[in-house]
């Protein structure tokens, strides 16, 4: 029995909510919103930096997340961005935000990542209350109506 069922989109990716009361911290920087979250997946929990455009672009596909376990891929021991950071940012711009990864946009998003990465590293472990809320929280309330009459209502 899966006590933490996954809600997935049409591409098979797991869906989450960001910001709000469960976030550790939120803000904006250089045209992007950021949120320090606790990623609560079906099998693991860890701190995560979620980033999305402050101005909604026409066909943005969502939020880009960097989990604590992959933070070393973005910054080296000297605190500077790694070459792989620039590659990952370019991929995020193209695939998540549906933008052409121009050099100026890549540099801006790299600045956002490097600005918030120290805060991600210093985040505390996932609090018990956040794990329990994530297991209980419904993402959607779906209702089925026939002839204007409520037939069935389900929380997912």
ZAMARGU-4260 file (C-alpha; in steps of 0.2 Angstrom, whole numbers, plus 5000, padded with zeros to 4 digits):
<rodrens>
0) 5000/5000/5000 | 5007/5017/4995 | 5004/5029/5009 | 5010/5044/4999 | 5002/5042/4982
5) 5010/5052/4968 | 5000/5064/4957 | 5008/5064/4940 | 5005/5075/4924 | 5003/5068/4906
10) 5022/5066/4904 | 5024/5056/4920 | 5032/5069/4931 | 5026/5071/4949 | 5017/5087/4953
15) 5020/5098/4968 | 5015/5115/4975 | 5028/5128/4979 | 5028/5143/4990 | 5014/5146/5003
20) 5014/5141/5021 | 5025/5126/5020 | 5040/5135/5012 | 5055/5139/5022 | 5058/5156/5013
25) 5052/5164/4997 | 5057/5180/4988 | 5061/5187/4971 | 5078/5191/4963 | 5083/5197/4946
30) 5066/5194/4938 | 5064/5176/4946 | 5054/5170/4960 | 5062/5158/4972 | 5056/5147/4986
35) 5066/5136/4998 | 5056/5121/5000 | 5056/5104/5007 | 5054/5091/4993 | 5043/5077/5000
40) 5043/5064/4987 | 5036/5046/4987 | 5052/5039/4994 | 5063/5053/5000 | 5063/5071/5008
45) 5076/5084/5006 | 5078/5103/5005 | 5075/5111/4988 | 5077/5128/4979 | 5062/5131/4967
50) 5064/5144/4954 | 5051/5151/4942 | 5049/5167/4931 | 5042/5182/4941 | 5033/5188/4925
55) 5023/5174/4918 | 5029/5170/4900 | 5017/5164/4887 | 5021/5145/4888 | 5031/5143/4903
60) 5030/5124/4908 | 5032/5127/4927 | 5045/5128/4941 | 5063/5122/4941 | 5070/5114/4956
65) 5087/5110/4963 | 5088/5098/4977 | 5101/5099/4990 | 5109/5082/4984 | 5113/5090/4968
70) 5119/5107/4974 | 5137/5101/4971 | 5134/5100/4953 | 5131/5119/4952 | 5145/5126/4963
75) 5163/5121/4965 | 5173/5122/4982 | 5178/5139/4977 | 5160/5145/4977 | 5159/5149/4959
80) 5147/5141/4946 | 5153/5125/4938 | 5153/5123/4919 | 5139/5110/4922 | 5129/5124/4931
85) 5128/5134/4914 | 5123/5119/4905 | 5109/5114/4917 | 5103/5132/4917 | 5102/5132/4898
90) 5092/5116/4898 | 5080/5123/4912 | 5078/5139/4901 | 5074/5129/4886 | 5064/5115/4893
95) 5055/5122/4909 | 5053/5140/4905 | 5051/5138/4886 | 5064/5152/4882 | 5079/5152/4870
100) 5095/5151/4881 | 5103/5167/4877 | 5119/5171/4886 | 5112/5185/4895 | 5097/5175/4901
105) 5109/5160/4906 | 5120/5172/4916 | 5105/5180/4925 | 5098/5163/4930 | 5115/5157/4936
110) 5116/5173/4947 | 5100/5168/4955 | 5106/5150/4958 | 5122/5156/4965 | 5113/5169/4976
115) 5102/5156/4984 | 5113/5141/4984 | 5121/5145/5001 | 5104/5147/5009 | 5099/5130/5002
120) 5114/5122/5009 | 5111/5129/5027 | 5092/5124/5027 | 5087/5112/5041 | 5081/5095/5038
125) 5063/5092/5033 | 5052/5095/5049 | 5040/5081/5054 | 5025/5092/5052 | 5029/5096/5034
130) 5031/5077/5030 | 5015/5073/5038 | 5005/5088/5030 | 5012/5083/5013 | 5005/5065/5015
135) 4988/5072/5020 | 4986/5087/5009 | 4975/5086/4993 | 4981/5094/4978 | 4964/5095/4969
140) 4946/5092/4973 | 4937/5084/4959 | 4918/5083/4957 | 4907/5074/4945 | 4891/5082/4940
145) 4877/5074/4929 | 4862/5085/4924 | 4868/5099/4936 | 4868/5087/4951 | 4883/5082/4961
150) 4886/5063/4959 | 4903/5061/4966 | 4917/5071/4974 | 4935/5065/4977 | 4950/5074/4984
155) 4967/5069/4976
</rodrens>
